[in-house]
Amino acid sequence: MKQQLIIEPLIEARVPLDVVVHRAISEFLNIPPEQVITQPNKKKYYDPDHPESADQGLQEVFSIMRDLNLQGLEDRDLCRSEAGGMSFLEALQAVVQDFTDMAPQTPVHYVELGPEPIKTTEILQRLVESGVQIRSYTALDINPASKFVMDSCVRRFVAAEKINHVTADYFSLPGLGIEDDGAQALVTMLGFQEGNETPYKIMNFFRKFVRPGDVLLSEMQLLSTANWLPIFRFYGSEQMRRFSKLGLQRTMGNLESEYGVVLVPVAMEITGSGFVAATTERIRSDGDLNGKIVVTNYCIKYTEEGFRRLREFDRRFRVVSQRVTGDGSVGFQLAERC
């Protein structure tokens, strides 16, 4: 009799992703749950005692994300496969072109969830060159370090009085908060952010947040069918190693530790089985914490089809374009709110 593989735990609507990740790492690394320490991803991006102030650590977190995106756009062969296909930059450019083809020279409100300046500049530049009028720009970010940089970046394309920055957890906001003048909104969530929450939380958030007729542009690191090396290369970069150390420092203080990356299977509502990539720090110091594994970051990795299924599951969105890099590791998706 063929043995059936049962993949647990299940990502459910009411179970926070950090709880699921904690359980999965304990189970699949075969270590006691008490040896694993996890926390919500968002704790790395703000100071709960001073939510609108950016200390040096928060500024460095923002700079790391900026540097990763700069490398991504400067490396013209990043994410190609040996057989060719689109690079990271070409996939981004293609999906922006797809948007301009949908409604050429149409005014839009640009709303950015978790802003960063590199891809945003590329997108805004191409929109403006295609004749799209940017009526306003709104950044929603839990990390206050982004405000000054984004204001300086966006002023090339948008009048200063039409630039808005809200420092808050965007999951806590009731809606876009933009002028209802009939113009379409282009809402962006870039940088693999969508993988930081459960499928149900993401689905319910976008259903509430994005208005009918608006368009959502999302970027995800994908689980390629035949090649997972790009995921390990990404998490093996110096930037992600430093990002992990900063996460450890913000919650546990300055401890000696050893960096690690794990890719653990989970079963997920909506999209079926998948994997979560997690960065870890194994504590190497005297005391009770020695040997414990601190999860410093985690992100769901969908397949290309799973990414599409997530968006269209509740029939509130229609995917109009999904551009994937040659190596299958990154996807940019355009979806219209129905």
C-alpha positions in Angstrom: 0.0 0.0 0.0 1.4 3.4 -1.0 2.0 5.6 2.0 0.3 9.0 1.8 2.3 12.1 2.7 0.4 14.3 5.1 1.8 17.8 5.2 1.0 19.8 8.3 0.3 22.3 9.7 -2.6 23.9 7.9 -2.7 27.7 7.4 -6.2 28.6 8.5 -8.0 31.9 8.4 -7.7 32.7 12.1 -4.2 31.3 12.7 -1.4 33.9 12.5 1.4 33.0 10.1 4.1 33.3 12.8 2.3 30.5 14.8 2.1 28.3 11.7 5.8 28.9 11.0 6.8 28.2 14.5 5.0 24.8 14.4 6.3 23.9 11.0 9.9 24.6 11.8 9.7 22.6 15.0 8.1 19.7 13.3 10.2 19.5 10.2 13.5 20.1 11.9 12.5 17.6 14.6 13.2 19.9 17.5 11.0 20.8 20.5 8.7 23.8 20.1 10.3 25.5 23.0 13.6 25.6 21.2 12.1 27.8 18.5 11.3 31.5 19.0 9.1 33.4 16.5 7.4 36.7 16.3 5.3 38.6 13.7 7.3 40.0 10.8 6.1 43.5 11.3 8.0 43.9 14.6 11.2 44.5 12.6 9.8 47.6 10.9 8.7 49.9 13.7 9.2 50.8 17.4 5.9 50.2 19.2 6.8 52.9 21.8 7.7 55.5 19.2 5.8 54.3 16.0 6.4 57.5 14.1 10.2 57.8 14.8 12.9 56.0 12.8 15.9 55.0 14.8 19.2 53.9 13.1 18.1 50.3 13.0 14.8 51.1 11.1 16.8 53.3 8.7 19.1 50.5 8.0 16.2 48.1 7.4 14.9 50.5 4.8 18.3 50.9 3.2 18.8 47.1 2.9 15.5 46.8 1.0 16.5 49.7 -1.2 19.9 48.1 -1.9 18.4 44.8 -2.9 16.1 46.5 -5.4 18.9 48.6 -6.8 20.9 45.4 -7.4 17.9 43.8 -9.0 17.4 46.5 -11.6 21.1 47.1 -12.3 21.8 43.4 -13.0 20.3 43.1 -16.5 20.6 39.3 -16.4 19.2 38.7 -12.9 16.5 36.0 -12.9 17.1 34.8 -16.4 17.4 31.1 -16.9 20.1 29.2 -18.9 17.5 29.1 -21.7 16.9 32.8 -21.5 13.5 34.4 -20.8 12.9 37.8 -19.1 15.2 39.3 -16.5 13.9 40.8 -13.3 13.9 44.3 -14.8 12.3 43.1 -18.1 9.5 41.4 -16.2 8.8 44.6 -14.3 8.9 46.7 -17.4 6.6 44.3 -19.2 3.9 44.4 -16.5 4.0 48.2 -16.4 3.5 48.2 -20.1 0.6 45.9 -19.7 -1.0 48.4 -17.3 -0.5 51.3 -19.7 -2.0 49.2 -22.6 -5.1 48.7 -20.5 -5.9 52.4 -20.2 -3.5 54.6 -22.1 -3.2 58.2 -21.0 -5.7 57.7 -18.2 -5.2 59.6 -14.9 -4.4 57.4 -11.9 -3.9 57.7 -8.2 -0.7 55.8 -7.2 -1.0 54.0 -3.9 2.1 52.1 -2.6 1.9 49.6 0.3 5.4 49.3 1.9 7.2 51.9 -0.3 10.7 51.7 -1.7 12.3 54.2 -4.1 14.0 52.0 -6.8 11.2 50.1 -8.4 8.8 53.0 -7.7 11.0 55.3 -9.7 11.2 52.8 -12.6 7.4 52.4 -12.6 6.5 56.1 -12.3 9.0 57.0 -15.0 7.5 54.5 -17.5 3.9 55.6 -16.6 4.7 59.2 -17.2 6.6 58.5 -20.4 3.5 56.6 -21.6 1.3 59.6 -21.1 -0.3 58.5 -17.8 -1.1 61.4 -15.5 -0.3 60.7 -11.8 -2.9 62.7 -9.9 -1.6 61.8 -6.5 0.8 59.5 -4.7 0.1 57.9 -1.3 2.6 55.8 0.6 1.4 53.6 3.4 4.2 52.2 5.6 4.7 50.9 9.1 8.4 52.0 8.9 8.7 55.7 9.3 12.2 55.7 7.8 10.7 55.7 4.3 8.9 59.1 4.4 11.8 61.5 3.6 13.3 59.2 0.9 10.0 58.6 -0.8 8.9 62.2 -0.8 12.2 63.2 -2.5 11.9 60.4 -5.0 8.3 61.0 -6.0 8.5 64.8 -6.5 10.0 64.2 -9.9 6.6 62.9 -11.0 3.9 64.3 -8.7 3.3 67.8 -7.3 4.4 68.1 -3.7 0.9 68.9 -2.5 -0.4 65.7 -4.0 2.1 63.5 -2.1 0.8 61.8 1.0 2.6 59.5 3.5 0.7 57.6 6.2 2.8 55.9 8.9 0.7 52.9 10.0 0.2 49.2 9.6 -1.8 49.3 6.4 -3.8 46.2 7.5 -5.3 48.5 10.2 -6.6 51.1 7.7 -10.2 51.1 6.4 -9.4 52.0 2.8 -7.2 53.9 0.3 -7.9 57.3 1.7 -7.7 59.0 -1.7 -9.9 61.6 -3.4 -13.0 60.0 -5.0 -12.7 61.9 -8.3 -13.5 59.0 -10.6 -9.8 58.4 -11.4 -8.6 54.8 -11.2 -6.1 53.8 -8.4 -3.0 51.7 -9.1 -2.3 50.0 -5.8 1.2 48.4 -5.5 2.5 45.8 -3.1 6.0 45.0 -4.1 9.0 43.2 -2.6 7.4 39.8 -1.7 5.3 41.5 1.0 2.2 39.4 0.2 4.0 36.3 1.4 4.3 37.7 5.0 0.7 37.0 5.8 -1.7 34.1 5.4 -3.7 33.7 2.2 -7.0 34.5 3.9 -5.6 37.7 5.6 -4.3 38.9 2.2 -7.5 38.1 0.4 -9.7 39.8 2.9 -7.5 42.8 3.1 -7.5 43.5 -0.6 -11.2 42.8 -0.9 -11.8 45.6 1.7 -9.0 47.9 0.6 -9.1 48.0 -3.2 -12.1 49.6 -4.9 -14.0 48.1 -7.8 -12.3 49.2 -11.0 -8.9 49.8 -9.4 -5.9 47.7 -10.3 -3.5 45.9 -8.0 0.2 45.3 -8.9 1.8 42.7 -6.8 5.3 41.1 -6.8 6.1 37.6 -5.4 9.0 35.4 -5.2 7.8 32.1 -6.7 8.5 28.5 -6.1 9.7 27.4 -9.5 8.7 23.9 -10.6 12.3 22.7 -11.1 14.7 25.1 -9.5 14.7 26.4 -6.0 18.3 27.7 -6.1 17.2 31.3 -6.7 15.4 31.3 -3.3 18.5 30.1 -1.5 20.7 32.6 -3.4 18.5 35.4 -2.4 18.4 34.5 1.3 22.1 33.8 1.2 22.9 37.4 0.2 24.8 39.7 2.5 21.8 42.0 2.7 19.5 39.3 3.9 22.1 38.1 6.4 22.3 41.6 7.8 18.5 41.9 7.8 18.3 38.8 9.9 20.9 40.1 12.4 18.9 43.4 12.7 15.7 41.4 13.4 17.5 39.5 16.1 19.0 42.6 17.7 15.6 44.4 17.8 14.0 41.7 19.8 16.8 39.8 21.6 19.6 42.3 21.9 23.2 41.7 20.8 23.8 37.9 20.9 26.3 35.7 19.1 24.4 33.7 16.5 24.7 31.5 13.4 22.6 32.4 10.3 20.5 29.8 8.6 17.8 29.4 5.9 15.0 26.8 5.9 12.3 26.0 3.4 9.6 24.1 5.1 6.4 22.7 3.6 2.9 23.8 4.8 -0.6 23.1 3.6 -2.5 26.3 2.8 -6.1 27.1 2.4 -7.0 28.5 -1.1 -3.7 27.6 -2.9 -3.1 24.1 -1.6 0.3 22.9 -0.4 3.3 25.2 -0.5 6.4 26.3 1.3 7.5 29.0 3.7 11.1 30.3 3.5 12.4 31.4 6.9 15.7 32.9 8.0 16.9 31.9 11.4 19.6 32.7 14.0 20.9 29.9 16.2 22.0 31.4 19.5 25.7 30.7 20.3 26.1 32.1 23.8 26.1 31.2 27.4 22.8 31.0 29.3 19.3 29.7 28.8 19.1 30.9 25.2 22.1 28.9 23.9 21.1 26.6 21.1 17.6 28.2 20.6 16.6 29.0 17.0 15.2 32.5 16.5 13.1 33.0 13.4 13.9 36.4 12.1 11.9 36.5 8.9 9.4 34.3 7.0 7.7 34.4 3.7 5.3 32.1 1.8 6.5 31.0 -1.6 3.6 30.3 -4.0 3.8 28.5 -7.3 3.0 30.6 -10.4 -0.4 29.0 -10.5 -0.9 29.4 -6.8 -0.2 33.1 -7.0 -3.0 33.4 -9.6 -5.4 31.2 -7.7 -4.9 33.3 -4.6 -6.0 36.5 -6.4 -9.0 35.0 -8.1 -10.3 32.7 -5.4 -13.1 34.8 -4.1 -13.9 36.2 -7.6 -13.4 39.8 -6.4 -10.3 40.2 -8.7 -9.5 39.2 -12.3 -5.9 38.7 -13.2 -5.2 40.6 -16.4 -1.4 40.0 -16.6 1.2 37.9 -14.9 4.8 38.3 -16.0 7.3 35.8 -14.7 11.1 35.9 -15.0 13.0 33.4 -17.1 14.0 31.2 -14.1 10.5 31.2 -12.8 11.6 32.8 -9.5 9.7 36.1 -9.5 6.3 37.1 -10.7 4.7 40.5 -11.3 0.9 40.3 -11.3 -1.8 42.8 -12.4 -5.3 42.2 -11.2 -8.4 44.3 -11.6 -10.9 44.6 -8.8 -14.3 43.4 -9.9 
